Amino acid sequence: MDEEYLCKECREMSKVMIVIHNLFAGHFSFGPQSSTMTEFLPEIYPQLCLKPLDNI
């Protein structure tokens, strides 16, 4: 199963219970990317979230 198919199915099959405007959310990484993305997180975190990075 590829990512394009998975995204298409999620869009078509989702039953949204709530809508929040002005919110960005997404997956952080897939398995092989996780270690590199975790190292990169302190650099990009201020652009992604309003809360301090202290608890990560």
C-alpha positions as CSV (number, residue, x, y, z in Angstrom):
1,M,0.0,0.0,0.0
2,D,1.5,3.3,-1.0
3,E,1.1,6.7,0.7
4,E,-1.0,8.2,-2.1
5,Y,-3.6,5.4,-1.8
6,L,-3.6,5.6,2.0
7,C,-4.2,9.4,1.9
8,K,-7.0,9.0,-0.7
9,E,-8.7,6.3,1.4
10,C,-8.4,8.4,4.6
11,R,-10.0,11.4,2.9
12,E,-12.8,9.3,1.4
13,M,-13.5,7.1,4.4
14,S,-13.1,9.6,7.3
15,K,-16.0,10.6,9.4
16,V,-15.0,13.9,10.9
17,M,-16.4,14.5,14.4
18,I,-15.1,18.0,14.9
19,V,-13.6,20.7,12.8
20,I,-10.8,23.0,14.1
21,H,-9.8,26.0,12.0
22,N,-6.3,27.5,12.0
23,L,-4.6,24.3,13.1
24,F,-1.9,22.5,11.4
25,A,-1.2,18.8,12.1
26,G,0.6,16.1,10.3
27,H,2.7,13.0,10.8
28,F,6.2,13.6,12.0
29,S,8.0,10.9,10.1
30,F,7.9,7.3,8.9
31,G,10.1,4.6,10.5
32,P,13.4,5.1,8.7
33,Q,13.1,8.9,9.0
34,S,12.4,9.0,12.7
35,S,16.0,9.3,14.0
36,T,17.0,12.1,11.7
37,M,13.7,14.0,12.2
38,T,14.1,13.7,16.0
39,E,17.6,15.3,15.7
40,F,16.1,18.0,13.5
41,L,13.1,18.7,15.9
42,P,14.8,21.3,18.2
43,E,15.6,23.4,15.1
44,I,12.1,23.3,13.6
45,Y,10.0,23.1,16.7
46,P,9.5,26.9,17.3
47,Q,7.9,27.0,13.8
48,L,5.5,24.2,14.6
49,C,4.2,24.8,18.1
50,L,3.5,27.5,20.6
51,K,4.5,25.4,23.6
52,P,8.1,25.3,24.8
53,L,10.3,22.3,23.9
54,D,11.0,21.5,27.5
55,N,8.9,18.4,27.7
56,I,10.2,16.6,24.6
